[in-house]
């Protein structure tokens, strides 16, 4: 009798685990599908109006995407979340939100690629990456679960167009300890944490 009880408990646990995994997979797929729609609309219309309710990515959905921080960077949520994480994980919420805004501002501008992953990866072929973490030769997997969860939540809000742009339309930034030549070509908008943000003159950017 005891053996039957043990087997029953194990089977119930196994079934529950499989159901939970299937549920997480469904949430991740829903988030990625919504993100693709939101990404396309931002790229084609440049809209900053909040997304309609059916398109909004929920908190549980976004956290189901790339839970271990090790998935390939081939969807909007993962590419945006990793950029936020690697560029500003130690900059607090304001700094992380600012990086998200730069990516989204570029997505909405005709001078940049029309996908988030395209924006993040831009320049690698020429050896001049726009986002340094992408081609610094180091692993791109997220390492701190807490910081990565925050990055994904910020990415969710950015895609839902629920994120206030702290950068005043910036499309470029650099750490304040460096002084790149290109900075003189643009308008400084704000300093947040260790980063200084810029926007182009006359809206012309590339």
N, CA, C and O of each residue as an XYZ file, in Angstrom:
824
protein
N       0.828     -1.212      0.000
C       0.000      0.000      0.000
C       0.862      1.261      0.000
O       0.604      2.221     -0.726
N       1.887      1.220      0.837
C       2.774      2.385      0.916
C       3.473      2.621     -0.415
O       3.653      3.762     -0.841
N       3.871      1.510     -1.078
C       4.565      1.633     -2.355
C       3.637      2.259     -3.402
O       4.071      3.081     -4.209
N       2.381      1.875     -3.383
C       1.411      2.441     -4.318
C       1.252      3.929     -4.073
O       1.160      4.716     -5.015
N       1.218      4.317     -2.796
C       1.073      5.727     -2.436
C       2.262      6.541     -2.933
O       2.093      7.643     -3.455
N       3.463      5.994     -2.768
C       4.675      6.688     -3.212
C       4.657      6.875     -4.726
O       4.965      7.955     -5.229
N       4.294      5.815     -5.448
C       4.227      5.884     -6.904
C       3.200      6.925     -7.345
O       3.432      7.685     -8.285
N       2.058      6.947     -6.648
C       1.006      7.914     -6.979
C       1.485      9.342     -6.789
O       1.237     10.207     -7.630
N       2.175      9.586     -5.678
C       2.702     10.929     -5.399
C       3.722     11.336     -6.455
O       3.715     12.473     -6.926
N       4.600     10.402     -6.827
C       5.616     10.704     -7.832
C       4.986     11.007     -9.186
O       5.408     11.932     -9.879
N       3.980     10.229     -9.559
C       3.305     10.459    -10.825
C       2.582     11.805    -10.840
O       2.598     12.521    -11.841
N       1.951     12.136     -9.719
C       1.243     13.414     -9.611
C       2.220     14.580     -9.726
O       1.943     15.573    -10.398
N       3.368     14.445     -9.060
C       4.399     15.489     -9.118
C       4.937     15.652    -10.530
O       5.153     16.770    -10.997
N       5.153     14.521    -11.212
C       5.663     14.555    -12.582
C       4.675     15.234    -13.523
O       5.057     16.061    -14.351
N       3.413     14.877    -13.389
C       2.377     15.467    -14.238
C       2.251     16.964    -13.982
O       2.105     17.760    -14.910
N       2.310     17.334    -12.689
C       2.218     18.755    -12.335
C       3.399     19.530    -12.899
O       3.246     20.659    -13.367
N       4.586     18.914    -12.853
C       5.775     19.564    -13.393
C       5.688     19.765    -14.886
O       6.078     20.811    -15.404
N       5.171     18.757    -15.585
C       5.003     18.861    -17.032
C       3.985     19.939    -17.399
O       4.156     20.680    -18.367
N       2.922     20.003    -16.599
C       1.889     21.018    -16.846
C       2.441     22.415    -16.633
O       2.130     23.343    -17.380
N       3.281     22.554    -15.582
C       3.882     23.852    -15.292
C       4.823     24.283    -16.408
O       4.831     25.448    -16.805
N       5.618     23.338    -16.916
C       6.533     23.636    -18.013
C       5.775     24.050    -19.262
O       6.156     24.996    -19.951
N       4.687     23.322    -19.546
C       3.871     23.652    -20.721
C       3.252     25.038    -20.575
O       3.149     25.787    -21.547
N       2.842     25.372    -19.353
C       2.242     26.679    -19.096
C       3.265     27.788    -19.297
O       2.949     28.822    -19.887
N       4.486     27.585    -18.815
C       5.547     28.570    -18.983
C       5.899     28.755    -20.451
O       6.140     29.872    -20.911
N       5.924     27.641    -21.180
C       6.223     27.710    -22.609
C       5.151     28.502    -23.345
O       5.456     29.305    -24.227
N       3.896     28.273    -22.977
C       2.786     28.989    -23.612
C       2.871     30.483    -23.324
O       2.617     31.305    -24.205
N       3.227     30.833    -22.096
C       3.365     32.245    -21.725
C       4.501     32.898    -22.501
O       4.367     34.022    -22.984
N       5.618     32.188    -22.618
C       6.763     32.736    -23.353
C       6.407     32.956    -24.820
O       6.763     33.983    -25.398
N       5.715     32.007    -25.419
C       5.320     32.144    -26.824
C       4.360     33.319    -27.008
O       4.461     34.065    -27.981
N       3.428     33.477    -26.066
C       2.479     34.596    -26.149
C       3.222     35.921    -26.080
O       2.925     36.848    -26.833
N       4.206     36.006    -25.156
C       4.978     37.239    -24.998
C       5.773     37.558    -26.256
O       5.806     38.708    -26.694
N       6.406     36.558    -26.832
C       7.223     36.775    -28.021
C       6.367     37.182    -29.217
O       6.767     38.033    -30.011
N       5.185     36.571    -29.342
C       4.284     36.934    -30.445
C       3.791     38.367    -30.303
O       3.754     39.115    -31.281
N       3.415     38.749    -29.090
C       2.964     40.121    -28.851
C       4.106     41.105    -29.105
O       3.902     42.163    -29.701
N       5.300     40.749    -28.653
C       6.460     41.632    -28.821
C       6.750     41.875    -30.295
O       7.125     42.983    -30.678
N       6.581     40.853    -31.121
C       6.826     41.004    -32.556
C       5.848     41.998    -33.171
O       6.230     42.815    -34.010
N       4.597     41.927    -32.755
C       3.588     42.858    -33.263
C       3.900     44.282    -32.813
O       3.862     45.221    -33.609
N       4.208     44.426    -31.535
C       4.505     45.752    -30.988
C       5.756     46.348    -31.622
O       5.806     47.543    -31.913
N       6.755     45.512    -31.831
C       7.996     45.939    -32.472
C       7.726     46.454    -33.880
O       8.223     47.514    -34.260
N       6.942     45.712    -34.652
C       6.631     46.101    -36.027
C       5.871     47.422    -36.072
O       6.138     48.268    -36.925
N       4.929     47.596    -35.157
C       4.151     48.828    -35.142
C       5.024     50.026    -34.781
O       4.871     51.104    -35.355
N       5.929     49.841    -33.839
C       6.830     50.930    -33.456
C       7.751     51.297    -34.608
O       8.030     52.474    -34.837
N       8.227     50.281    -35.337
C       9.165     50.520    -36.426
C       8.493     51.184    -37.624
O       9.117     51.990    -38.315
N       7.238     50.856    -37.872
C       6.577     51.370    -39.075
C       5.827     52.676    -38.849
O       5.721     53.502    -39.757
N       5.309     52.862    -37.644
C       4.518     54.076    -37.389
C       5.195     55.052    -36.449
O       4.832     56.227    -36.397
N       6.190     54.562    -35.698
C       6.862     55.427    -34.735
C       5.973     55.814    -33.566
O       6.290     56.741    -32.821
N       4.862     55.109    -33.401
C       3.892     55.459    -32.368
C       4.455     55.306    -30.965
O       5.161     54.342    -30.668
N       4.135     56.268    -30.107
C       4.499     56.195    -28.696
C       3.256     56.080    -27.817
O       3.353     56.113    -26.590
N       2.083     55.945    -28.449
C       0.855     55.770    -27.692
C       0.840     54.385    -27.052
O       1.333     53.431    -27.653
N       0.283     54.254    -25.844
C       0.217     52.935    -25.191
C      -0.445     51.898    -26.085
O      -1.385     52.207    -26.817
N       0.043     50.684    -26.023
C      -0.502     49.612    -26.844
C      -1.912     49.258    -26.387
O      -2.226     49.387    -25.204
N      -2.766     48.815    -27.307
C      -4.112     48.380    -26.920
C      -4.042     47.148    -26.024
O      -3.086     46.376    -26.087
N      -5.061     46.974    -25.195
C      -5.065     45.904    -24.193
C      -4.734     44.520    -24.744
O      -3.940     43.812    -24.125
N      -5.304     44.096    -25.884
C      -5.003     42.739    -26.371
C      -3.538     42.514    -26.713
O      -3.081     41.371    -26.733
N      -2.794     43.582    -26.981
C      -1.394     43.450    -27.389
C      -0.422     43.571    -26.215
O       0.763     43.275    -26.365
N      -0.899     43.991    -25.071
C      -0.009     44.238    -23.939
C       0.607     42.945    -23.407
O      -0.096     41.968    -23.149
N       1.901     42.956    -23.250
C       2.628     41.821    -22.676
C       2.487     41.906    -21.159
O       2.734     42.960    -20.575
N       2.096     40.819    -20.523
C       1.905     40.820    -19.070
C       3.217     40.514    -18.350
O       4.185     40.059    -18.958
N       3.227     40.769    -17.066
C       4.434     40.534    -16.262
C       4.803     39.052    -16.223
O       5.980     38.702    -16.316
N       3.808     38.189    -16.088
C       4.117     36.759    -16.039
C       4.586     36.244    -17.392
O       5.427     35.348    -17.460
N       4.050     36.802    -18.458
C       4.466     36.378    -19.795
C       5.918     36.736    -20.057
O       6.684     35.902    -20.541
N       6.309     37.974    -19.742
C       7.675     38.388    -20.066
C       8.703     37.635    -19.226
O       9.798     37.345    -19.709
N       8.368     37.315    -17.976
C       9.316     36.601    -17.134
C       9.484     35.151    -17.562
O      10.460     34.500    -17.187
N       8.526     34.636    -18.355
C       8.637     33.266    -18.861
C       9.609     33.165    -20.032
O      10.049     32.071    -20.386
N       9.941     34.301    -20.631
C      10.873     34.330    -21.765
C      12.305     34.245    -21.252
O      12.694     34.996    -20.358
N      13.086     33.334    -21.817
C      14.509     33.221    -21.467
C      14.731     33.238    -19.956
O      15.480     34.082    -19.463
N      14.100     32.330    -19.208
C      14.198     32.369    -17.739
C      15.604     32.213    -17.176
O      15.898     32.726    -16.096
N      16.472     31.513    -17.892
C      17.829     31.290    -17.387
C      18.830     32.313    -17.900
O      19.984     32.319    -17.472
N      18.394     33.194    -18.826
C      19.310     34.195    -19.378
C      20.348     33.622    -20.309
O      21.409     34.216    -20.504
N      20.050     32.457    -20.896
C      21.022     31.779    -21.745
C      20.499     31.474    -23.150
O      21.196     30.846    -23.947
N      19.274     31.914    -23.458
C      18.694     31.611    -24.763
C      19.366     32.438    -25.866
O      19.935     33.494    -25.587
N      19.303     31.963    -27.119
C      19.849     32.737    -28.244
C      19.149     34.090    -28.361
O      17.970     34.207    -28.024
N      19.846     35.086    -28.822
C      19.269     36.417    -28.975
C      18.592     36.527    -30.332
O      19.157     37.073    -31.280
N      17.374     36.002    -30.413
C      16.678     36.008    -31.694
C      15.230     36.463    -31.588
O      14.430     36.207    -32.488
N      14.888     37.137    -30.490
C      13.551     37.713    -30.378
C      13.671     39.079    -29.705
O      14.671     39.376    -29.051
N      12.643     39.898    -29.873
C      12.693     41.286    -29.401
C      12.903     41.391    -27.898
O      13.692     42.217    -27.439
N      12.207     40.567    -27.130
C      12.311     40.657    -25.668
C      13.713     40.320    -25.193
O      14.284     41.037    -24.371
N      14.269     39.233    -25.709
C      15.605     38.812    -25.264
C      16.667     39.824    -25.673
O      17.540     40.164    -24.875
N      16.599     40.305    -26.905
C      17.600     41.280    -27.353
C      17.527     42.571    -26.549
O      18.556     43.133    -26.172
N      16.318     43.037    -26.288
C      16.169     44.277    -25.522
C      16.564     44.075    -24.069
O      17.247     44.918    -23.487
N      16.144     42.972    -23.483
C      16.462     42.706    -22.077
C      17.962     42.568    -21.843
O      18.491     43.091    -20.861
N      18.644     41.870    -22.737
C      20.098     41.699    -22.568
C      20.820     43.032    -22.733
O      21.805     43.289    -22.039
N      20.345     43.884    -23.640
C      20.972     45.193    -23.813
C      20.826     46.025    -22.546
O      21.782     46.646    -22.081
N      19.626     46.029    -21.999
C      19.377     46.759    -20.757
C      20.260     46.208    -19.652
O      20.876     46.964    -18.902
N      20.316     44.903    -19.558
C      21.087     44.233    -18.505
C      22.581     44.547    -18.607
O      23.196     44.982    -17.633
N      23.155     44.327    -19.777
C      24.600     44.472    -19.911
C      25.063     45.927    -19.951
O      26.168     46.232    -19.501
N      24.248     46.815    -20.473
C      24.658     48.217    -20.544
C      24.452     48.961    -19.224
O      25.152     49.934    -18.943
N      23.480     48.500    -18.403
C      23.143     49.329    -17.234
C      22.679     48.547    -16.016
O      21.937     49.087    -15.196
N      23.086     47.304    -15.871
C      22.592     46.501    -14.745
C      22.982     47.078    -13.391
O      22.307     46.812    -12.397
N      24.039     47.848    -13.331
C      24.479     48.451    -12.066
C      24.131     49.935    -11.975
O      24.633     50.645    -11.103
N      23.267     50.399    -12.881
C      22.921     51.821    -12.937
C      21.580     52.140    -12.285
O      21.127     53.284    -12.331
N      20.946     51.148    -11.682
C      19.639     51.387    -11.076
C      18.544     51.416    -12.126
O      18.811     51.345    -13.326
N      17.309     51.522    -11.659
C      16.162     51.492    -12.569
C      16.211     52.613    -13.601
O      15.932     52.382    -14.777
N      16.563     53.824    -13.173
C      16.590     54.968    -14.095
C      17.568     54.729    -15.234
O      17.246     54.998    -16.391
N      18.750     54.231    -14.926
C      19.750     53.978    -15.956
C      19.328     52.879    -16.907
O      19.569     52.967    -18.111
N      18.703     51.849    -16.375
C      18.236     50.746    -17.210
C      17.102     51.196    -18.127
O      17.049     50.810    -19.294
N      16.203     52.007    -17.598
C      15.109     52.533    -18.414
C      15.635     53.433    -19.535
O      15.105     53.434    -20.646
N      16.677     54.190    -19.228
C      17.255     55.087    -20.232
C      17.825     54.304    -21.406
O      17.645     54.702    -22.556
N      18.505     53.204    -21.136
C      19.048     52.377    -22.211
C      17.913     51.789    -23.049
O      18.006     51.740    -24.276
N      16.855     51.348    -22.394
C      15.689     50.823    -23.121
C      15.119     51.877    -24.055
O      14.741     51.574    -25.187
N      15.059     53.113    -23.581
C      14.513     54.195    -24.404
C      15.382     54.462    -25.631
O      14.859     54.732    -26.712
N      16.686     54.388    -25.476
C      17.576     54.588    -26.620
C      17.308     53.540    -27.693
O      17.219     53.866    -28.877
N      17.181     52.282    -27.279
C      16.900     51.216    -28.243
C      15.576     51.475    -28.946
O      15.488     51.355    -30.168
N      14.543     51.830    -28.182
C      13.222     52.063    -28.777
C      13.217     53.308    -29.660
O      12.551     53.328    -30.695
N      13.952     54.344    -29.263
C      14.047     55.549    -30.097
C      14.703     55.229    -31.439
O      14.297     55.753    -32.476
N      15.702     54.379    -31.411
C      16.351     53.969    -32.660
C      15.394     53.141    -33.519
O      15.334     53.318    -34.736
N      14.661     52.254    -32.891
C      13.720     51.417    -33.631
C      12.708     52.277    -34.379
O      12.320     51.946    -35.499
N      12.282     53.369    -33.771
C      11.263     54.236    -34.364
C      11.837     55.180    -35.424
O      11.089     55.874    -36.112
N      13.152     55.201    -35.552
C      13.799     56.140    -36.474
C      14.216     55.426    -37.749
O      14.779     54.333    -37.700
N      13.939     56.044    -38.886
C      14.210     55.410    -40.178
C      15.698     55.214    -40.454
O      16.059     54.468    -41.364
N      16.563     55.867    -39.690
C      17.993     55.717    -39.912
C      18.586     54.467    -39.296
O      19.784     54.220    -39.437
N      17.766     53.664    -38.608
C      18.250     52.460    -37.929
C      17.459     51.235    -38.383
O      16.414     51.376    -39.019
N      17.944     50.041    -38.064
C      17.210     48.815    -38.435
C      15.785     48.811    -37.886
O      15.477     49.517    -36.926
N      14.919     48.004    -38.511
C      13.512     48.002    -38.141
C      13.119     46.859    -37.199
O      11.939     46.541    -37.051
N      14.121     46.250    -36.569
C      13.857     45.274    -35.508
C      14.765     45.593    -34.328
O      15.828     46.190    -34.499
N      14.347     45.197    -33.138
C      15.161     45.460    -31.954
C      16.481     44.708    -32.021
O      17.531     45.267    -31.705
N      16.435     43.448    -32.428
C      17.690     42.694    -32.546
C      18.600     43.331    -33.590
O      19.820     43.346    -33.428
N      18.011     43.856    -34.659
C      18.803     44.547    -35.667
C      19.469     45.783    -35.105
O      20.633     46.052    -35.404
N      18.748     46.538    -34.293
C      19.300     47.731    -33.648
C      20.461     47.343    -32.736
O      21.516     47.977    -32.759
N      20.263     46.313    -31.947
C      21.273     45.882    -30.974
C      22.528     45.357    -31.668
O      23.645     45.608    -31.216
N      22.340     44.634    -32.760
C      23.471     44.000    -33.453
C      24.155     44.908    -34.468
O      25.187     44.535    -35.025
N      23.614     46.062    -34.712
C      24.117     46.935    -35.776
C      25.610     47.241    -35.619
O      26.082     47.570    -34.530
N      26.327     47.128    -36.713
C      27.742     47.495    -36.737
C      28.710     46.365    -36.516
O      29.917     46.545    -36.673
N      28.206     45.198    -36.154
C      29.133     44.100    -35.865
C      29.926     43.700    -37.103
O      31.115     43.394    -37.015
N      29.265     43.705    -38.246
C      29.945     43.301    -39.483
C      31.133     44.193    -39.797
O      32.133     43.743    -40.356
N      31.013     45.476    -39.429
C      32.102     46.429    -39.688
C      33.070     46.546    -38.508
O      34.020     47.328    -38.542
N      32.810     45.747    -37.459
C      33.668     45.811    -36.279
C      33.475     47.076    -35.481
O      34.380     47.511    -34.768
N      32.283     47.681    -35.597
C      32.009     48.935    -34.900
C      30.615     48.852    -34.257
O      29.694     49.564    -34.659
N      30.477     47.990    -33.272
C      29.177     47.745    -32.656
C      28.621     49.001    -31.993
O      29.352     49.753    -31.349
N      27.323     49.215    -32.159
C      26.649     50.335    -31.522
C      26.503     50.097    -30.016
O      26.540     51.042    -29.227
N      26.339     48.844    -29.626
C      26.242     48.477    -28.211
C      27.427     47.581    -27.886
O      27.526     46.461    -28.386
N      28.318     48.076    -27.051
C      29.619     47.440    -26.845
C      29.532     46.009    -26.336
O      30.369     45.183    -26.702
N      28.547     45.690    -25.504
C      28.462     44.343    -24.942
C      28.279     43.284    -26.025
O      28.656     42.126    -25.841
N      27.701     43.685    -27.147
C      27.361     42.720    -28.188
C      28.592     42.135    -28.871
O      28.538     41.001    -29.347
N      29.692     42.866    -28.934
C      30.872     42.316    -29.615
C      32.148     42.566    -28.817
O      33.200     42.885    -29.371
N      32.023     42.411    -27.494
C      33.222     42.601    -26.663
C      33.994     41.302    -26.458
O      34.992     41.272    -25.737
N      33.525     40.221    -27.098
C      34.236     38.954    -27.007
C      33.929     38.139    -25.765
O      34.453     37.037    -25.601
N      33.089     38.667    -24.890
C      32.741     37.952    -23.670
C      31.375     37.295    -23.799
O      30.592     37.681    -24.667
N      31.065     36.297    -22.944
C      29.760     35.634    -23.008
C      28.628     36.639    -22.792
O      28.775     37.589    -22.024
N      27.507     36.428    -23.466
C      26.377     37.348    -23.394
C      25.260     36.855    -22.469
O      24.225     37.511    -22.343
N      25.465     35.704    -21.824
C      24.439     35.182    -20.926
C      24.288     36.087    -19.706
O      25.273     36.610    -19.185
N      23.045     36.267    -19.258
C      22.797     37.054    -18.046
C      23.258     36.248    -16.833
O      23.061     35.034    -16.783
N      23.863     36.911    -15.869
C      24.468     36.219    -14.733
C      23.710     36.409    -13.420
O      23.701     35.511    -12.578
N      23.080     37.559    -13.240
C      22.368     37.829    -11.981
C      20.871     37.802    -12.223
O      20.325     38.651    -12.927
N      20.219     36.816    -11.630
C      18.791     36.595    -11.862
C      17.951     37.820    -11.520
O      17.040     38.176    -12.268
N      18.249     38.461    -10.406
C      17.453     39.612     -9.970
C      17.549     40.764    -10.963
O      16.531     41.332    -11.357
N      18.755     41.106    -11.365
C      18.947     42.204    -12.305
C      18.329     41.887    -13.668
O      17.788     42.768    -14.335
N      18.417     40.625    -14.068
C      17.860     40.259    -15.366
C      16.329     40.304    -15.338
O      15.698     40.679    -16.326
N      15.748     39.927    -14.220
C      14.287     40.013    -14.089
C      13.830     41.469    -14.189
O      12.798     41.760    -14.794
N      14.596     42.374    -13.597
C      14.276     43.810    -13.691
C      14.410     44.279    -15.132
O      13.568     45.028    -15.628
N      15.468     43.837    -15.804
C      15.682     44.220    -17.202
C      14.520     43.755    -18.075
O      14.076     44.488    -18.959
N      14.028     42.545    -17.832
C      12.905     42.032    -18.625
C      11.625     42.812    -18.352
O      10.835     43.045    -19.267
N      11.418     43.210    -17.118
C      10.228     44.012    -16.805
C      10.301     45.383    -17.486
O       9.292     45.889    -17.977
N      11.484     45.974    -17.513
C      11.654     47.265    -18.201
C      11.456     47.087    -19.704
O      10.848     47.935    -20.357
N      11.965     45.991    -20.250
C      11.766     45.700    -21.668
C      10.280     45.547    -21.979
O       9.802     46.023    -23.008
N       9.568     44.890    -21.098
C       8.117     44.710    -21.271
C       7.414     46.061    -21.352
O       6.606     46.298    -22.251
N       7.723     46.931    -20.420
C       7.085     48.246    -20.397
C       7.468     49.078    -21.622
O       6.650     49.826    -22.157
N       8.718     48.938    -22.055
C       9.158     49.672    -23.248
C       8.389     49.205    -24.478
O       7.926     50.027    -25.269
N       8.251     47.901    -24.642
C       7.527     47.365    -25.788
C       6.048     47.722    -25.740
O       5.426     47.964    -26.774
N       5.487     47.755    -24.527
C       4.080     48.142    -24.361
C       3.865     49.639    -24.498
O       2.735     50.123    -24.440
N       4.972     50.377    -24.683
C       4.937     51.837    -24.746
C       4.383     52.438    -23.452
O       3.612     53.398    -23.467
N       4.797     51.848    -22.347
C       4.392     52.314    -21.025
C       5.567     52.951    -20.278
O       5.463     53.252    -19.089
N       6.665     53.151    -20.971
C       7.893     53.640    -20.342
C       8.134     55.100    -20.691
O       8.174     55.467    -21.866
N       8.294     55.928    -19.668
C       8.616     57.332    -19.895
C      10.048     57.440    -20.405
O      10.955     56.805    -19.866
N      10.246     58.243    -21.441
C      11.584     58.425    -21.998
C      12.356     59.445    -21.162
O      12.149     60.652    -21.289
N      13.236     58.949    -20.317
C      14.045     59.807    -19.452
C      15.144     60.532    -20.227
O      15.763     61.462    -19.709
N      15.386     60.107    -21.469
C      16.529     60.634    -22.225
C      16.180     61.800    -23.133
O      17.067     62.361    -23.777
N      14.898     62.183    -23.202
C      14.448     63.275    -24.075
C      14.779     63.001    -25.543
O      15.248     63.878    -26.268
N      14.521     61.757    -25.958
C      14.694     61.416    -27.364
C      16.089     60.997    -27.771
O      16.405     61.002    -28.961
N      16.933     60.636    -26.823
C      18.319     60.271    -27.152
C      18.402     59.001    -27.985
O      17.572     58.101    -27.859
N      19.424     58.946    -28.843
C      19.689     57.760    -29.646
C      21.120     57.262    -29.459
O      21.525     56.264    -30.054
N      21.871     57.966    -28.630
C      23.266     57.609    -28.378
C      23.580     57.817    -26.900
O      22.927     58.609    -26.221
N      24.578     57.105    -26.415
C      25.047     57.332    -25.045
C      26.450     56.762    -24.896
O      26.884     55.923    -25.686
N      27.135     57.223    -23.889
C      28.450     56.665    -23.550
C      28.692     56.857    -22.068
O      28.046     57.682    -21.422
N      29.618     56.097    -21.538
C      29.987     56.255    -20.135
C      30.700     57.583    -19.954
O      31.459     58.005    -20.827
N      30.465     58.236    -18.845
C      31.027     59.573    -18.646
C      32.544     59.571    -18.512
O      33.181     60.613    -18.668
N      33.127     58.415    -18.225
C      34.584     58.372    -18.078
C      35.316     58.362    -19.418
O      36.541     58.477    -19.452
N      34.573     58.226    -20.528
C      35.205     58.278    -21.840
C      34.700     59.509    -22.591
O      33.674     60.087    -22.230
N      35.422     59.902    -23.629
C      35.063     61.095    -24.404
C      35.186     60.786    -25.898
O      36.163     61.190    -26.528
N      34.223     60.085    -26.469
C      34.320     59.693    -27.881
C      34.226     60.891    -28.817
O      33.565     61.880    -28.502
N      34.886     60.801    -29.961
C      34.892     61.888    -30.943
C      33.486     62.211    -31.440
O      33.174     63.373    -31.699
N      32.631     61.185    -31.576
C      31.304     61.404    -32.149
C      30.401     62.261    -31.267
O      29.423     62.827    -31.757
N      30.711     62.367    -29.974
C      29.840     63.100    -29.052
C      29.667     64.561    -29.465
O      28.608     65.147    -29.245
N      30.699     65.145    -30.060
C      30.627     66.554    -30.463
C      29.638     66.790    -31.604
O      29.237     67.925    -31.861
N      29.249     65.714    -32.285
C      28.335     65.846    -33.420
C      26.868     65.921    -32.990
O      26.001     66.245    -33.801
N      26.587     65.624    -31.723
C      25.201     65.516    -31.283
C      24.869     66.441    -30.111
O      25.751     67.075    -29.532
N      23.602     66.503    -29.782
C      23.123     67.360    -28.695
C      23.026     66.544    -27.407
O      22.337     65.525    -27.364
N      23.704     66.986    -26.377
C      23.618     66.311    -25.084
C      22.237     66.569    -24.478
O      21.797     67.716    -24.397
N      21.561     65.514    -24.058
C      20.225     65.669    -23.493
C      20.192     65.529    -21.977
O      19.507     66.294    -21.300
N      20.927     64.558    -21.438
C      20.848     64.312    -20.001
C      21.973     63.374    -19.564
O      22.527     62.626    -20.370
N      22.295     63.431    -18.283
C      23.223     62.472    -17.687
C      22.426     61.643    -16.687
O      21.760     62.195    -15.812
N      22.491     60.355    -16.812
C      21.803     59.453    -15.891
C      22.796     58.413    -15.419
O      23.338     57.657    -16.226
N      23.039     58.368    -14.132
C      24.024     57.440    -13.604
C      25.395     57.722    -14.179
O      25.881     58.851    -14.113
N      26.019     56.707    -14.741
C      27.355     56.841    -15.316
C      27.327     57.096    -16.815
O      28.371     57.070    -17.466
N      26.129     57.345    -17.379
C      26.024     57.527    -18.821
C      25.549     58.927    -19.191
O      24.765     59.546    -18.472
N      26.042     59.409    -20.325
C      25.608     60.689    -20.893
C      24.879     60.369    -22.201
O      25.353     59.563    -23.002
N      23.728     61.007    -22.409
C      22.867     60.694    -23.550
C      22.803     61.851    -24.540
O      22.914     63.019    -24.165
N      22.620     61.499    -25.825
C      22.636     62.488    -26.901
C      21.540     62.201    -27.925
O      21.084     61.068    -28.085
N      21.136     63.264    -28.607
C      20.231     63.132    -29.745
C      20.830     63.889    -30.928
O      21.647     64.791    -30.744
N      20.422     63.519    -32.141
C      21.006     64.171    -33.320
C      20.439     65.559    -33.584
O      19.322     65.870    -33.172
N      21.200     66.373    -34.258
C      20.704     67.689    -34.698
C      19.684     67.476    -35.818
O      19.920     66.697    -36.742
N      18.587     68.152    -35.730
C      17.597     68.089    -36.801
C      16.964     66.738    -36.997
O      16.330     66.500    -38.026
N      17.115     65.840    -36.037
C      16.492     64.529    -36.143
C      17.177     63.586    -37.094
O      16.667     62.494    -37.344
N      18.336     63.974    -37.644
C      19.048     63.107    -38.599
C      19.984     62.187    -37.825
O      20.858     62.649    -37.092
N      19.793     60.892    -37.993
C      20.607     59.926    -37.259
C      20.880     58.721    -38.116
O      20.163     58.445    -39.079
N      21.950     57.989    -37.748
C      22.271     56.751    -38.462
C      23.123     55.854    -37.575
O      23.503     54.759    -37.988
